[in-house]
Amino acid sequence: MATSIPPSGPSNGQPQSPGAEATSWDVELLRVLVSRNGSQVEAQWAIHPQLKQDLLPHEWQEITDLMTKVSAIVGSRFSQVLSQADPEPPSNA
């Protein structure tokens, strides 16, 4: 999660007056979600809609490529940890 804090004071770099309070916002710009259904692990990613609109086509392609790699790495690691922590019982086939 990213936190955006407006500048403290006017653009000349002066601090705010003692009574003024800084405002901050929590904005989720990017999310990677890993879910499990039995032994199946799925990793997905999402980006804030406004950020997606602000990106140029080549920037969007670069983000897509990188996040596909991130999702694969996170999903793979989650699957490895899951198999070590919760091994499947032996089957009688």
Backbone bond lengths (Angstrom), bond angles and torsions (degrees), N, CA, C in turn:
res aa  C-N    CA-C-N  psi(-1)  N-CA   C-N-CA  omega(-1)  CA-C   N-CA-C  phi
1 M - - - 1.434 - - 1.522 108.40 -
2 A 1.300 117.09 137.85 1.456 120.91 179.23 1.512 109.70 -100.85
3 T 1.310 116.01 146.58 1.451 120.93 176.23 1.507 107.86 -116.97
4 S 1.305 115.83 129.35 1.447 120.95 179.05 1.519 108.34 -111.25
5 I 1.323 116.48 122.56 1.461 120.48 178.37 1.512 107.22 -117.70
6 P 1.341 116.23 123.42 1.456 118.86 179.91 1.526 111.14 -61.89
7 P 1.320 117.69 158.44 1.460 120.35 179.32 1.517 111.01 -57.38
8 S 1.327 116.11 148.27 1.459 120.19 -179.16 1.519 109.53 -90.00
9 G 1.300 115.45 87.89 1.457 119.73 175.88 1.516 111.98 110.17
10 P 1.312 116.06 -175.53 1.462 121.05 -179.30 1.524 111.15 -63.61
11 S 1.306 115.28 168.24 1.463 120.62 -175.19 1.528 112.72 -65.87
12 N 1.328 118.71 -9.06 1.458 120.07 179.45 1.527 112.56 -81.88
13 G 1.346 117.53 3.52 1.449 121.01 176.19 1.523 114.33 88.25
14 Q 1.307 117.59 1.41 1.463 120.88 178.80 1.519 110.19 -71.30
15 P 1.331 119.14 141.05 1.461 120.65 177.65 1.518 110.99 -68.49
16 Q 1.337 115.62 160.70 1.455 120.82 178.29 1.518 109.83 -69.30
17 S 1.314 115.46 161.18 1.454 119.45 175.68 1.519 109.29 -65.36
18 P 1.347 118.68 155.42 1.459 120.93 -174.98 1.527 114.39 -56.28
19 G 1.327 119.74 -28.86 1.461 121.85 -177.67 1.517 113.78 -84.55
20 A 1.325 118.09 -13.39 1.470 120.96 -176.44 1.525 110.03 -80.24
21 E 1.341 115.52 143.31 1.465 121.02 178.78 1.521 109.65 -111.98
22 A 1.315 116.52 141.78 1.466 121.05 175.76 1.528 108.60 -79.57
23 T 1.314 116.22 142.23 1.459 121.81 177.53 1.517 107.81 -106.16
24 S 1.346 116.28 140.22 1.460 118.53 176.66 1.515 108.76 -130.35
25 W 1.332 115.13 153.60 1.452 121.74 179.61 1.516 108.41 -126.55
26 D 1.311 116.56 140.29 1.453 121.56 171.57 1.519 107.04 -100.21
27 V 1.316 116.37 121.50 1.454 121.76 -178.54 1.523 108.28 -128.56
28 E 1.316 115.79 125.77 1.458 119.98 176.97 1.519 108.23 -87.48
29 L 1.327 116.59 109.98 1.456 121.65 -177.27 1.515 112.34 -90.62
30 L 1.318 115.97 -32.87 1.449 121.00 -173.93 1.519 108.64 -145.76
31 R 1.335 116.02 141.51 1.466 120.34 -179.65 1.520 109.11 -138.87
32 V 1.333 115.49 136.73 1.460 121.99 170.63 1.515 105.98 -118.08
33 L 1.322 116.05 123.73 1.459 122.51 -177.63 1.518 108.74 -116.72
34 V 1.330 115.73 125.34 1.458 121.16 175.99 1.517 106.84 -115.14
35 S 1.331 116.65 126.46 1.464 120.58 -179.41 1.522 109.62 -127.24
36 R 1.306 113.96 157.78 1.459 120.68 -177.89 1.517 109.43 -125.86
37 N 1.318 115.82 136.30 1.454 122.03 173.23 1.526 106.39 -132.59
38 G 1.331 116.37 95.64 1.453 120.67 -173.61 1.507 109.60 68.06
39 S 1.319 117.46 -121.64 1.465 120.39 177.94 1.527 111.66 -96.41
40 Q 1.330 117.12 0.73 1.464 122.72 179.65 1.532 109.50 -86.69
41 V 1.335 117.52 128.24 1.460 123.15 177.65 1.523 108.07 -115.52
42 E 1.320 115.74 133.31 1.467 120.79 -179.36 1.521 109.02 -128.79
43 A 1.323 117.51 132.84 1.464 122.78 177.32 1.530 108.43 -117.64
44 Q 1.327 115.95 131.94 1.469 122.19 178.97 1.518 108.56 -132.18
45 W 1.318 116.35 157.20 1.452 119.63 175.27 1.520 109.67 -133.21
46 A 1.324 115.25 156.59 1.465 121.56 179.29 1.526 108.58 -145.60
47 I 1.315 115.41 152.77 1.459 122.10 -179.46 1.530 108.14 -126.61
48 H 1.309 116.84 149.29 1.460 121.53 179.40 1.533 109.22 -58.53
49 P 1.336 117.94 132.94 1.481 120.64 -176.16 1.530 114.25 -56.22
50 Q 1.327 117.85 -37.80 1.467 119.53 -179.60 1.529 111.02 -68.11
51 L 1.318 116.22 -38.06 1.456 119.68 178.02 1.522 110.46 -64.28
52 K 1.326 115.79 -40.02 1.471 119.91 178.14 1.533 110.56 -61.32
53 Q 1.330 117.19 -41.28 1.472 120.33 -179.97 1.522 111.73 -67.23
54 D 1.338 116.46 -30.91 1.462 120.30 -176.73 1.530 113.63 -79.32
55 L 1.324 117.12 -14.65 1.462 120.12 -177.54 1.532 111.69 -81.41
56 L 1.313 114.66 144.51 1.466 120.13 173.04 1.527 108.14 -76.17
57 P 1.337 118.45 158.92 1.473 120.17 -177.76 1.535 114.26 -54.36
58 H 1.326 118.21 -42.26 1.468 119.43 179.76 1.532 111.11 -69.69
59 E 1.340 117.48 -31.78 1.471 120.39 176.43 1.529 110.32 -69.15
60 W 1.332 116.26 -40.58 1.465 120.60 178.36 1.527 110.18 -62.40
61 Q 1.339 117.49 -41.04 1.460 121.15 178.99 1.530 110.61 -64.30
62 E 1.318 116.53 -40.59 1.465 120.69 179.34 1.533 110.52 -64.68
63 I 1.327 116.94 -44.24 1.471 121.11 177.60 1.523 109.81 -61.76
64 T 1.316 116.83 -44.20 1.469 121.03 179.96 1.526 110.74 -59.61
65 D 1.316 117.45 -46.17 1.464 121.17 179.49 1.522 111.60 -62.22
66 L 1.327 116.50 -46.35 1.466 120.46 -179.43 1.530 112.05 -65.23
67 M 1.324 117.05 -42.57 1.464 119.56 -177.25 1.525 111.60 -72.30
68 T 1.320 117.91 -28.23 1.461 120.40 173.40 1.527 109.27 -63.84
69 K 1.329 117.02 -41.99 1.461 121.24 176.72 1.525 110.90 -64.89
70 V 1.330 117.40 -44.59 1.469 121.65 179.26 1.523 110.24 -59.88
71 S 1.323 117.09 -46.37 1.466 120.95 -179.97 1.523 111.18 -60.94
72 A 1.335 116.92 -40.22 1.466 120.71 178.94 1.529 110.76 -65.11
73 I 1.331 117.47 -42.88 1.463 121.43 179.94 1.527 110.73 -65.58
74 V 1.328 116.62 -47.72 1.464 120.70 -179.36 1.523 110.59 -64.10
75 G 1.318 117.46 -44.08 1.461 121.30 179.27 1.519 111.78 -62.70
76 S 1.329 116.60 -41.66 1.460 121.47 179.45 1.525 110.83 -64.65
77 R 1.309 115.71 -45.52 1.469 120.14 -179.93 1.529 110.56 -64.53
78 F 1.302 116.99 -43.35 1.471 121.48 177.88 1.522 109.65 -58.91
79 S 1.323 117.15 -42.80 1.456 122.18 179.57 1.529 111.16 -63.48
80 Q 1.342 117.14 -41.88 1.464 121.13 177.89 1.528 111.25 -61.92
81 V 1.325 116.51 -47.89 1.463 120.76 -179.56 1.519 109.92 -63.39
82 L 1.301 116.88 -41.46 1.460 121.68 -179.99 1.522 111.08 -62.07
83 S 1.325 117.48 -42.92 1.466 120.19 -178.76 1.526 111.45 -67.86
84 Q 1.321 118.07 -30.30 1.464 121.06 177.22 1.528 111.35 -76.18
85 A 1.323 117.00 -37.49 1.453 121.42 -176.35 1.528 112.16 -82.05
86 D 1.310 117.45 -31.43 1.455 121.87 -173.74 1.526 109.59 -138.53
87 P 1.347 117.70 69.86 1.458 118.49 -177.86 1.518 110.68 -65.21
88 E 1.336 114.74 148.60 1.462 119.47 179.27 1.529 109.56 -70.40
89 P 1.325 116.95 140.89 1.465 118.28 177.30 1.514 110.61 -66.93
90 P 1.346 117.52 150.99 1.459 119.02 179.26 1.511 110.59 -62.50
91 S 1.336 116.29 144.34 1.456 119.93 -178.82 1.524 110.11 -101.35
92 N 1.296 115.43 154.14 1.465 121.92 177.98 1.526 108.70 -105.27
93 A 1.299 115.34 80.63 1.464 118.30 -178.35 1.495 111.76 -97.78
